[in-house]
Amino acid sequence: MPIERILVVDDEEPIREIISSMLNAAGYKTRQAASGMEALAILNATGEFELVLSDLMMAELDGIALLERAKEKYPDMPVIMVTAVHDISVALAAIRNGAYDYLLKPFEREQLLAIVRRALEHRRLKLENRAYQSNLETLVAARTEQLRQAMNDLERSYDITLEALGDALDLKDAETEGHSKRVTAFTIAIARAMGLSAERIRIIARGAFLHDIGKMAIPDAILRKPGALTAEETEIMREHCFRGYQMLKKIPFLAEASEIVYAHQERYDGTGYPRGLKGDEIPLGARIFSIADTLDAITSDRPYRAAQPITVARDEIVRYSGRQFDPEAVKIFLQMPDSIWEDLRKEINSQIYTFTYPIKSLHGGALAVGRRT
């Protein structure tokens, strides 16, 4: 353990020598200063001491002034004031200004050593506590980073799960893939324009991406039937909303998104299915998705017609505002420039698409209806 250094400051040499000899005999290393100014010069030249013992009344720079200067530069360095009985009120004022304690003249050797040991122990505990706090903060920061990394890994595993679900549906209905990417992209763009939080947009995007996942439970003979469906087949097809909801609600991170899947065919005026929800009874994500779905359906090529201009889609959405679509969501949609939709379409087509792309950029794609709803 390093020898503790003590700076002894007094303008009377005999007192300095007595104090220094007592401390040296106790195993401490001392250095003497004949004035406050000399003490400051020593501190500036050699750095912090473990302790300063200073006389209170000195010419040129007294103990109070030395205390203030020393504490300003070395706040952890304890200072003990050495004073006569008639200076006791000044010594107490020094303690209020940061001195560790005071020692009354004349004093015994044991008094000196006892107060020195207490001061040094106080300094040691103070520094140890600071080191502990620093180490604790470092540990907390490291654990926080580990948690953040774990959450990122979990988020990536979510995205892999979504991609796997999307791939499974694509095997059933090849028409869904391009539409799914675009609808999620359009849904996210509208949600952002509405000022929704990033976390809420992630939930809505997952619902948009998986909205047709229930079609995995629809028989291929109905799903891929080239001609018109019978009334009975149409009822079976409409079950895909509830089937998708049942599939996703059991997955914790998709529980909220499953409500969007359940409601994606509802209409604002209550004429949709499967539950006939109306207005705000329909989850906001499903109301946004409805606009995005129609936008993509009209502006994409279909076997029975070529893609229509965005202006046609806008007119259709305006026409059905308040009936099929949420008027407030329509209002936000109409404020967005037409260039956004074509830019998103081109951006998605140029990407090797994964679900992490739209979620991280909050511009993405989705699993959609294909030909039939």
NORTA-V845934 format. One record per residue. N is the residue number from 0. RES is the residue in three letters. SS is DSSP state (a for helix, b for strand, c for the rest). PSI is psi in whole degrees, 0 to 359 (none if undefined). Layout:
# NORTA-V845934
N	RES	SS	PSI
N	RES	SS	PSI
This chain:
# NORTA-V845934
0	MET	c	131
1	PRO	c	147
2	ILE	c	132
3	GLU	c	135
4	ARG	b	135
5	ILE	b	129
6	LEU	b	121
7	VAL	b	120
8	VAL	b	119
9	ASP	c	141
10	ASP	c	0
11	GLU	c	115
12	GLU	a	318
13	PRO	a	321
14	ILE	a	318
15	ARG	a	317
16	GLU	a	318
17	ILE	a	311
18	ILE	a	315
19	SER	a	318
20	SER	a	321
21	MET	a	316
22	LEU	a	319
23	ASN	a	320
24	ALA	a	334
25	ALA	c	1
26	GLY	c	6
27	TYR	c	158
28	LYS	b	126
29	THR	b	157
30	ARG	b	144
31	GLN	b	148
32	ALA	b	133
33	ALA	c	356
34	SER	c	167
35	GLY	a	322
36	MET	a	319
37	GLU	a	323
38	ALA	a	317
39	LEU	a	321
40	ALA	a	318
41	ILE	a	315
42	LEU	a	318
43	ASN	a	327
44	ALA	a	323
45	THR	a	347
46	GLY	c	192
47	GLU	c	138
48	PHE	c	163
49	GLU	c	337
50	LEU	b	147
51	VAL	b	128
52	LEU	b	114
53	SER	b	137
54	ASP	b	150
55	LEU	c	313
56	MET	c	108
57	MET	c	149
58	ALA	c	163
59	GLU	c	299
60	LEU	c	110
61	ASP	c	179
62	GLY	a	325
63	ILE	a	313
64	ALA	a	320
65	LEU	a	317
66	LEU	a	312
67	GLU	a	316
68	ARG	a	318
69	ALA	a	317
70	LYS	a	329
71	GLU	a	321
72	LYS	a	324
73	TYR	c	77
74	PRO	c	339
75	ASP	c	357
76	MET	c	115
77	PRO	b	145
78	VAL	b	125
79	ILE	b	128
80	MET	b	132
81	VAL	b	122
82	THR	b	164
83	ALA	c	165
84	VAL	a	319
85	HIS	a	352
86	ASP	a	15
87	ILE	a	322
88	SER	a	324
89	VAL	a	322
90	ALA	a	320
91	LEU	a	323
92	ALA	a	324
93	ALA	a	322
94	ILE	a	319
95	ARG	a	333
96	ASN	c	3
97	GLY	c	356
98	ALA	c	146
99	TYR	c	315
100	ASP	b	182
101	TYR	b	156
102	LEU	b	124
103	LEU	b	135
104	LYS	c	144
105	PRO	c	156
106	PHE	c	159
107	GLU	c	161
108	ARG	a	316
109	GLU	a	327
110	GLN	a	315
111	LEU	a	309
112	LEU	a	324
113	ALA	a	314
114	ILE	a	326
115	VAL	a	315
116	ARG	a	319
117	ARG	a	317
118	ALA	a	316
119	LEU	a	322
120	GLU	a	320
121	HIS	a	316
122	ARG	a	316
123	ARG	a	313
124	LEU	a	322
125	LYS	a	316
126	LEU	a	321
127	GLU	a	320
128	ASN	a	320
129	ARG	a	319
130	ALA	a	321
131	TYR	a	315
132	GLN	a	317
133	SER	a	315
134	ASN	a	323
135	LEU	a	317
136	GLU	a	321
137	THR	a	318
138	LEU	a	316
139	VAL	a	318
140	ALA	a	319
141	ALA	a	316
142	ARG	a	323
143	THR	a	319
144	GLU	a	321
145	GLN	a	318
146	LEU	a	318
147	ARG	a	317
148	GLN	a	320
149	ALA	a	320
150	MET	a	322
151	ASN	a	318
152	ASP	a	320
153	LEU	a	319
154	GLU	a	319
155	ARG	a	322
156	SER	a	325
157	TYR	a	312
158	ASP	a	321
159	ILE	a	320
160	THR	a	316
161	LEU	a	317
162	GLU	a	319
163	ALA	a	319
164	LEU	a	319
165	GLY	a	318
166	ASP	a	322
167	ALA	a	319
168	LEU	a	322
169	ASP	a	326
170	LEU	a	331
171	LYS	a	321
172	ASP	c	97
173	ALA	c	339
174	GLU	c	345
175	THR	a	333
176	GLU	a	301
177	GLY	a	319
178	HIS	a	321
179	SER	a	318
180	LYS	a	314
181	ARG	a	317
182	VAL	a	320
183	THR	a	320
184	ALA	a	313
185	PHE	a	320
186	THR	a	314
187	ILE	a	319
188	ALA	a	317
189	ILE	a	318
190	ALA	a	320
191	ARG	a	317
192	ALA	a	334
193	MET	c	355
194	GLY	c	23
195	LEU	c	155
196	SER	c	158
197	ALA	a	321
198	GLU	a	319
199	ARG	a	323
200	ILE	a	323
201	ARG	a	317
202	ILE	a	314
203	ILE	a	320
204	ALA	a	320
205	ARG	a	320
206	GLY	a	319
207	ALA	a	317
208	PHE	a	324
209	LEU	c	15
210	HIS	c	332
211	ASP	c	17
212	ILE	a	335
213	GLY	a	344
214	LYS	a	346
215	MET	a	337
216	ALA	a	358
217	ILE	c	133
218	PRO	c	141
219	ASP	a	326
220	ALA	a	330
221	ILE	a	315
222	LEU	a	322
223	ARG	c	12
224	LYS	c	125
225	PRO	c	331
226	GLY	c	189
227	ALA	c	148
228	LEU	c	148
229	THR	c	170
230	ALA	a	319
231	GLU	a	319
232	GLU	a	323
233	THR	a	319
234	GLU	a	320
235	ILE	a	318
236	MET	a	320
237	ARG	a	345
238	GLU	c	348
239	HIS	a	333
240	CYS	a	310
241	PHE	a	321
242	ARG	a	317
243	GLY	a	318
244	TYR	a	315
245	GLN	a	323
246	MET	a	322
247	LEU	a	333
248	LYS	c	339
249	LYS	c	350
250	ILE	c	113
251	PRO	a	314
252	PHE	a	354
253	LEU	a	6
254	ALA	a	314
255	GLU	a	321
256	ALA	a	330
257	SER	a	332
258	GLU	a	326
259	ILE	a	318
260	VAL	a	317
261	TYR	a	324
262	ALA	a	8
263	HIS	c	347
264	GLN	c	9
265	GLU	c	155
266	ARG	c	150
267	TYR	c	329
268	ASP	c	3
269	GLY	c	6
270	THR	c	7
271	GLY	c	191
272	TYR	c	164
273	PRO	c	349
274	ARG	c	356
275	GLY	c	36
276	LEU	c	154
277	LYS	c	141
278	GLY	a	231
279	ASP	a	355
280	GLU	a	335
281	ILE	c	130
282	PRO	c	142
283	LEU	a	319
284	GLY	a	322
285	ALA	a	324
286	ARG	a	321
287	ILE	a	315
288	PHE	a	321
289	SER	a	319
290	ILE	a	314
291	ALA	a	321
292	ASP	a	315
293	THR	a	319
294	LEU	a	313
295	ASP	a	322
296	ALA	a	319
297	ILE	a	325
298	THR	a	9
299	SER	c	152
300	ASP	c	142
301	ARG	b	157
302	PRO	c	331
303	TYR	c	355
304	ARG	b	160
305	ALA	c	163
306	ALA	c	141
307	GLN	c	157
308	PRO	c	159
309	ILE	a	327
310	THR	a	325
311	VAL	a	318
312	ALA	a	319
313	ARG	a	316
314	ASP	a	320
315	GLU	a	317
316	ILE	a	320
317	VAL	a	318
318	ARG	a	324
319	TYR	c	13
320	SER	b	131
321	GLY	c	345
322	ARG	c	291
323	GLN	c	328
324	PHE	b	151
325	ASP	c	119
326	PRO	a	323
327	GLU	a	319
328	ALA	a	323
329	VAL	a	318
330	LYS	a	316
331	ILE	a	316
332	PHE	a	317
333	LEU	a	338
334	GLN	a	348
335	MET	c	137
336	PRO	c	145
337	ASP	c	332
338	SER	a	335
339	ILE	a	315
340	TRP	a	319
341	GLU	a	324
342	ASP	a	317
343	LEU	a	319
344	ARG	a	315
345	LYS	a	320
346	GLU	a	316
347	ILE	a	317
348	ASN	a	334
349	SER	a	352
350	GLN	c	149
351	ILE	c	102
352	TYR	c	132
353	THR	c	163
354	PHE	a	334
355	THR	a	335
356	TYR	a	305
357	PRO	a	326
358	ILE	a	316
359	LYS	a	323
360	SER	a	348
361	LEU	c	39
362	HIS	c	100
363	GLY	c	195
364	GLY	c	189
365	ALA	c	168
366	LEU	c	121
367	ALA	c	192
368	VAL	c	341
369	GLY	c	229
370	ARG	c	327
371	ARG	c	150
372	THR	c	none
